[in-house]
Amino acid sequence: AIKLIATKLGVSKFTIYSYLEQIRVVDQSSSRTI
């Protein structure tokens, strides 16, 4: 059970990271800074 939870957290972390990377790329292409 613990392993399953850790896997789910890992996947969500990766998803959030990818999402943030996409936002950063969009900001760079639009020459905006946060």
Secondary structure as UniProt FT lines:
FT   HELIX           2..29
FT   TURN            30..31
//
